[in-house]
Amino acid sequence: MKKEGQIRIPSGCAISGIFSKDNKKINGETIIKSISTMHDRSNGLGGGFSGYGIYPQYKELYAFHVFYENTASKKECEDFLENHFDIENLSKIPIRKTSSITDEPLIWRYFLYPRHSKLADSQLDEKEFTARCVIRINSNINGAYVFSSGKNMGVFKAVGFPEDVGYFYRLEEYDGYCWTSHGRYPTNTPGWWGGAHPFALLDFSVVHNGEISSYDTNRRFMEMFGYKCTLLTDTEVITYIIDYLVRNQGLTLTEAANVIAAPFWSTIEMKNPDEKSKLKYLRNAFSSLLITGPFSILLGFENGIMALNDRLKLRSMVIAEKNDMFYAASEECAIRIIEPNPDKIWSPAGGEPVIATLKEGASK
């Protein structure tokens, strides 16, 4: 008889997210409690979290979280950072040693901002300059990987079960208005530190349950615009697609969702004329960015969270609300463990984005 970890479970992986529309602070222990209820959906080959609002003292600076394989890669990366950014603070990311998390790389954190002279010479805005620097490091500096690069947010991930990863990173020391989490059961790609979820670029972070059969098409399109997929897993490209569509092309999140999980042509034909015209444009203009295959994703961004299923709803997704709180997870138990009595709980339709944002006046 095969044992746990020896059987391929295509529907494996767990995702969970918590968001406060009023910007109430949620301790990191809460998201650990949620994701740990779905322990059996992962196999210890990847776990991770993203937290938003966790660095209020540095909220105007980009927070780079970086894995290094060795001191040589650290020196090369830091030389690059010092040449392109003003670094206000740098340190090791605090961790707690545990027997369940092994072979950790060097894990460092930098709070920084683009050098004025470099930014001016580049003729780019600060986000594009920063994104290009992140991609350059991850593509060209062997043994260095910037796995988080947004403002007032951070990603924490490793090889391990998610509850052990949260303990390892001491998430009880962080408070934020939004958390997403992931427990990994890799099926077609290796389990390694860089391949754990979330995947992030600037303030976008993605956790994903499923498989992307359109990956090669999606990747080739994105690489025409300077993005590089180097992390040996299909989920990475989802983050870049969203960054490209929303930040570079100016689409709304709903419009981006209608590209990623585009309605069928037969469904589009039943829409009113204005909506039909818009949906036809999105399908034709960005046809290479349709993601096919089973998936459910949670997207964290600067002031909110989005949940999205594939259009056939081949992966589970449950949403709940309680007062100002928003919850999303692969299973209802992950919500009930932290909010036993939600005001509303439902499963969204396939391809239907569910978006929650901070209320007007809620300070980030």
Phi, psi and omega per residue, in radians:
M1 nan 2.339 3.108
K2 -1.295 2.528 -3.124
K3 -1.686 2.947 3.069
E4 -0.966 2.374 -3.119
G5 1.649 -0.230 3.123
Q6 -1.815 -0.013 -3.090
I7 -1.992 2.303 3.087
R8 -1.330 2.168 3.130
I9 -2.059 1.641 -3.036
P10 -1.022 -0.495 -3.117
S11 -1.584 0.115 -3.126
G12 -1.141 3.121 -3.032
C13 1.573 2.535 3.134
A14 -2.278 2.469 3.047
I15 -2.282 2.597 3.108
S16 -2.662 2.537 3.115
G17 -2.543 2.597 3.113
I18 -2.348 2.397 -3.111
F19 -2.553 2.364 3.073
S20 -1.849 2.003 3.133
K21 -1.173 -0.371 3.120
D22 -1.644 0.122 -3.120
N23 1.101 0.556 3.004
K24 -1.260 2.508 -3.108
K25 -1.397 2.297 3.135
I26 -1.999 2.185 -3.128
N27 -1.278 2.581 -3.120
G28 -1.029 -0.439 3.113
E29 -1.087 -0.488 -3.101
T30 -1.137 -0.798 -3.122
I31 -1.225 -0.558 3.055
I32 -1.099 -0.755 3.133
K33 -1.062 -0.693 -3.134
S34 -1.157 -0.940 -3.039
I35 -1.194 -0.497 -3.086
S36 -1.182 -0.378 3.104
T37 -1.164 -0.328 -3.122
M38 -1.851 0.575 -3.090
H39 -0.890 -0.710 -3.036
D40 -1.294 -0.125 3.088
R41 -1.467 -0.160 3.107
S42 -2.133 3.004 -3.080
N43 -2.278 0.323 3.071
G44 1.509 0.096 -3.130
L45 -1.736 0.272 3.052
G46 2.924 2.301 3.050
G47 -2.613 2.647 -3.138
G48 -2.992 2.950 -3.052
F49 -2.521 2.633 2.887
S50 -2.200 2.426 3.132
G51 -2.204 2.378 -3.129
Y52 -2.012 2.392 -3.082
G53 1.485 0.296 -3.017
I54 -1.563 -0.199 -3.108
Y55 -2.172 1.026 -3.067
P56 -1.068 -0.500 -3.115
Q57 -1.274 -0.271 3.120
Y58 -2.203 0.547 -2.947
K59 -1.152 -0.308 3.110
E60 -1.598 -0.032 -3.095
L61 -1.908 2.653 3.014
Y62 -1.336 2.381 3.117
A63 -1.862 1.897 3.097
F64 -1.636 2.152 2.952
H65 -1.809 2.258 -2.986
V66 -2.329 2.315 2.933
F67 -1.618 2.389 3.018
Y68 -2.181 2.418 3.062
E69 -1.362 -0.499 -3.080
N70 -2.817 3.049 -3.094
T71 -1.219 -0.477 3.120
A72 -1.160 -0.754 3.107
S73 -1.180 -0.585 3.089
K74 -1.117 -0.779 -3.140
K75 -1.115 -0.762 -3.131
E76 -1.108 -0.738 3.132
C77 -1.169 -0.763 -3.124
E78 -1.154 -0.584 3.036
D79 -1.080 -0.728 3.104
F80 -1.123 -0.809 -3.134
L81 -1.067 -0.762 -3.123
E82 -1.154 -0.458 3.129
N83 -1.398 -0.404 -3.047
H84 -1.999 -0.263 -3.068
F85 -2.364 2.716 2.890
D86 -1.603 2.074 -3.082
I87 -1.698 2.034 -3.124
E88 -1.498 -0.568 -3.113
N89 -2.716 2.494 3.045
L90 -2.529 2.564 -3.129
S91 -2.956 2.876 2.935
K92 -1.155 2.523 3.013
I93 -1.294 2.235 -3.113
P94 -1.065 2.330 3.098
I95 -2.323 2.905 3.057
R96 -2.168 2.033 -3.113
K97 -1.061 2.392 3.103
T98 -2.577 2.546 -3.068
S99 -1.170 -0.339 -3.096
S100 -1.471 -0.212 3.103
I101 -2.043 2.013 -3.043
T102 -2.227 2.912 3.058
D103 0.979 0.661 -3.105
E104 -1.230 2.521 3.036
P105 -1.326 -3.119 2.930
L106 -1.269 2.290 -3.043
I107 -2.168 1.933 -3.047
W108 -2.142 2.776 -3.119
R109 -2.294 2.413 -3.115
Y110 -2.328 2.287 3.003
F111 -1.841 2.093 -2.951
L112 -2.651 2.989 3.125
Y113 -2.571 2.525 -3.113
P114 -0.983 2.382 3.043
R115 -1.044 2.369 -3.082
H116 -1.011 -0.764 -3.093
S117 -1.158 -0.725 3.131
K118 -1.165 -0.704 3.134
L119 -1.129 -0.770 3.132
A120 -1.106 -0.764 -3.139
D121 -1.122 -0.563 -3.085
S122 -1.285 -0.416 -3.072
Q123 1.036 0.518 3.097
L124 -1.967 2.779 2.966
D125 -1.346 2.894 -2.985
E126 -1.098 -0.612 -3.138
K127 -1.191 -0.756 3.135
E128 -1.162 -0.700 3.087
F129 -1.038 -0.817 -3.105
T130 -1.156 -0.760 3.134
A131 -1.068 -0.728 -3.140
R132 -1.149 -0.634 3.096
C133 -1.141 -0.723 3.118
V134 -1.067 -0.829 -3.132
I135 -1.111 -0.654 3.127
R136 -1.130 -0.770 3.107
I137 -1.057 -0.864 -3.053
N138 -1.186 -0.434 -3.123
S139 -1.592 -0.573 -2.915
N140 -1.988 -0.318 -3.122
I141 -1.802 1.832 -3.075
N142 -1.112 2.217 3.098
G143 1.536 0.110 3.079
A144 -2.140 2.396 -3.122
Y145 -2.517 1.956 3.033
V146 -1.401 1.883 -3.058
F147 -1.787 0.043 3.070
S148 -2.752 2.355 -3.011
S149 -2.607 0.366 -3.126
G150 -1.609 3.102 3.067
K151 -1.643 2.369 3.064
N152 0.954 0.607 3.084
M153 -2.667 2.872 3.112
G154 -2.786 2.592 3.063
V155 -1.844 2.457 3.118
F156 -2.313 2.007 -3.077
K157 -2.594 2.809 -3.049
A158 -2.923 3.059 2.961
V159 -1.516 2.012 -3.101
G160 2.809 2.984 2.992
F161 -1.206 2.576 -3.020
P162 -1.031 -0.663 3.141
E163 -1.133 -0.570 3.088
D164 -1.276 -0.626 3.099
V165 -1.127 -0.730 3.102
G166 -1.094 -0.697 3.083
Y167 -1.137 -0.744 -3.130
F168 -1.027 -0.736 -3.096
Y169 -1.557 0.056 3.085
R170 0.996 0.855 -3.048
L171 -1.159 -0.281 3.071
E172 -1.141 -0.202 3.115
E173 -1.562 0.018 -3.104
Y174 -2.071 2.493 3.052
D175 -2.230 2.348 3.140
G176 -2.597 2.898 3.138
Y177 -1.528 -0.190 3.140
C178 -2.569 2.388 3.053
W179 -2.360 2.439 2.902
T180 -2.184 2.749 -3.083
S181 -2.596 2.835 -3.072
H182 -2.614 2.386 2.940
G183 -2.037 2.176 -2.930
R184 -1.748 2.442 2.938
Y185 -2.269 1.403 -3.056
P186 -1.104 2.375 -3.094
T187 -1.977 -0.685 -3.071
N188 -2.095 -0.036 -3.061
T189 -2.348 2.773 -3.047
P190 -1.255 2.698 3.011
G191 -1.611 1.933 3.117
W192 -2.616 2.918 -3.001
W193 -1.002 -0.804 -3.124
G194 -1.203 -0.435 -3.110
G195 -1.521 -0.084 3.055
A196 -1.202 2.721 3.065
H197 -1.654 2.767 0.049
P198 -1.297 2.797 2.909
F199 -1.833 2.385 -3.002
A200 -2.420 2.614 2.941
L201 -2.565 2.171 -3.001
L202 0.914 -2.297 -3.046
D203 -1.571 -0.015 3.093
F204 -1.474 2.369 3.025
S205 -2.444 2.487 -3.059
V206 -2.255 2.298 2.877
V207 -2.022 2.552 -2.890
H208 -2.548 2.368 2.976
N209 -2.052 2.031 3.105
G210 2.521 -2.881 3.134
E211 -2.410 2.464 -3.093
I212 -1.858 1.827 3.138
S213 -1.337 -0.302 3.124
S214 -1.615 0.221 -2.985
Y215 -0.935 -0.830 -3.073
D216 -1.079 -0.732 3.094
T217 -1.118 -0.819 3.131
N218 -1.053 -0.794 -3.103
R219 -1.113 -0.794 -3.117
R220 -1.068 -0.695 3.107
F221 -1.102 -0.823 -3.089
M222 -1.143 -0.620 -3.115
E223 -1.225 -0.280 3.011
M224 -1.180 -0.351 -3.089
F225 -1.926 0.383 3.002
G226 1.610 -0.076 3.084
Y227 -1.373 2.551 -3.140
K228 -2.220 2.178 3.104
C229 -1.677 1.829 -3.004
T230 -2.130 0.049 -2.888
L231 -1.858 0.231 2.937
L232 1.093 0.583 3.026
T233 -2.709 2.568 -3.030
D234 -1.206 -0.476 -3.060
T235 -1.044 -0.557 -3.101
E236 -0.895 -0.687 -3.036
V237 -1.201 -0.451 3.121
I238 -1.078 -0.756 3.135
T239 -1.043 -0.772 -3.113
Y240 -1.191 -0.648 3.094
I241 -1.056 -0.799 -3.129
I242 -1.149 -0.749 3.105
D243 -1.037 -0.767 -3.123
Y244 -1.126 -0.833 -3.071
L245 -1.204 -0.749 -3.024
V246 -1.509 -0.909 -3.059
R247 -1.367 -0.725 -3.070
N248 -1.571 -0.669 -3.110
Q249 -1.682 -0.162 3.048
G250 1.338 0.321 3.094
L251 -1.312 2.671 2.983
T252 -1.308 2.903 3.098
L253 -1.098 -0.652 3.105
T254 -1.112 -0.750 3.100
E255 -1.116 -0.718 3.094
A256 -1.071 -0.705 3.097
A257 -1.100 -0.598 3.121
N258 -1.326 -0.138 2.953
V259 -1.573 -0.890 -3.073
I260 -1.120 -0.795 -3.138
A261 -2.098 1.013 -3.017
A262 -1.035 2.436 3.059
P263 -1.080 2.689 3.047
F264 -1.124 2.681 3.138
W265 -1.016 -0.638 3.135
S266 -1.125 -0.605 3.094
T267 -1.229 -0.732 3.134
I268 -1.042 -0.688 -3.101
E269 -1.099 -0.337 -3.127
M270 -1.578 -0.051 -3.112
K271 -1.394 2.890 3.056
N272 -1.199 2.825 -2.994
P273 -0.961 -0.768 -3.112
D274 -1.142 -0.810 -3.128
E275 -1.179 -0.681 3.104
K276 -1.043 -0.770 -3.130
S277 -1.086 -0.767 -3.139
K278 -1.137 -0.792 -3.103
L279 -1.159 -0.626 3.081
K280 -1.138 -0.720 3.105
Y281 -1.063 -0.824 -3.105
L282 -1.096 -0.721 -3.136
R283 -1.151 -0.688 -3.108
N284 -1.347 -0.712 -3.068
A285 -1.250 -0.559 -3.049
F286 -2.215 0.718 -3.061
S287 -1.063 -0.518 -3.119
S288 -1.337 -0.090 -3.121
L289 -1.851 0.097 2.958
L290 -1.132 2.219 3.105
I291 -1.681 2.090 3.105
T292 -1.874 2.761 -3.044
G293 1.839 2.923 -3.122
P294 -1.325 2.303 3.065
F295 -2.779 2.646 2.820
S296 -2.347 2.383 -3.106
I297 -2.308 2.666 2.898
L298 -2.072 2.219 3.089
L299 -1.894 2.126 2.965
G300 -1.666 2.495 3.076
F301 -2.556 -3.103 -2.893
E302 -0.965 -0.676 -3.101
N303 -2.292 0.496 3.134
G304 -3.135 -2.868 -3.081
I305 -2.590 2.549 3.070
M306 -2.294 2.364 3.038
A307 -1.922 2.422 -3.096
L308 -2.637 2.273 2.998
N309 -1.678 2.816 2.902
D310 -1.148 2.837 -2.988
R311 -1.213 -0.299 3.060
L312 -1.684 -0.036 3.116
K313 0.980 0.931 -3.115
L314 -1.557 -0.057 3.031
R315 -2.250 2.551 -3.028
S316 -1.292 2.591 3.072
M317 -2.741 2.218 3.112
V318 -2.144 2.382 -3.134
I319 -2.103 2.527 3.073
A320 -2.543 2.754 3.070
E321 -2.375 2.544 3.048
K322 -2.568 1.923 -3.054
N323 0.935 -2.080 -3.114
D324 -1.566 -0.012 -3.024
M325 -1.596 2.480 3.116
F326 -2.124 2.368 -3.120
Y327 -2.294 2.525 3.036
A328 -2.549 2.476 -3.107
A329 -2.847 2.855 3.063
S330 -1.176 -0.580 -3.098
E331 -2.321 2.592 -3.121
E332 -1.068 -0.559 -3.099
C333 -1.046 -0.547 -3.121
A334 -1.222 -0.380 3.060
I335 -1.543 -0.810 -3.074
R336 -1.076 -0.518 -3.108
I337 -1.169 -0.454 -3.141
I338 -1.941 -0.297 3.033
E339 -2.495 1.577 -3.040
P340 -1.154 -0.433 -3.027
N341 -2.270 1.224 3.123
P342 -1.166 2.681 3.075
D343 -1.237 -0.558 -3.075
K344 -2.620 2.438 3.091
I345 -2.539 2.333 -3.065
W346 -2.782 2.923 3.032
S347 -1.931 2.106 -3.112
P348 -1.213 2.746 3.104
A349 -1.217 2.773 3.091
G350 -1.044 2.320 3.133
G351 1.324 0.072 -3.114
E352 -1.647 1.945 3.109
P353 -1.274 2.396 3.031
V354 -2.030 2.031 -2.982
I355 -2.114 2.316 3.046
A356 -2.171 2.380 -3.132
T357 -2.300 2.817 3.072
L358 -1.062 2.448 3.087
K359 -1.148 2.645 3.100
E360 -1.002 2.246 -3.133
G361 1.624 -0.187 3.084
A362 -1.323 1.974 -3.056
S363 -1.287 2.345 3.117
K364 -1.499 nan nan
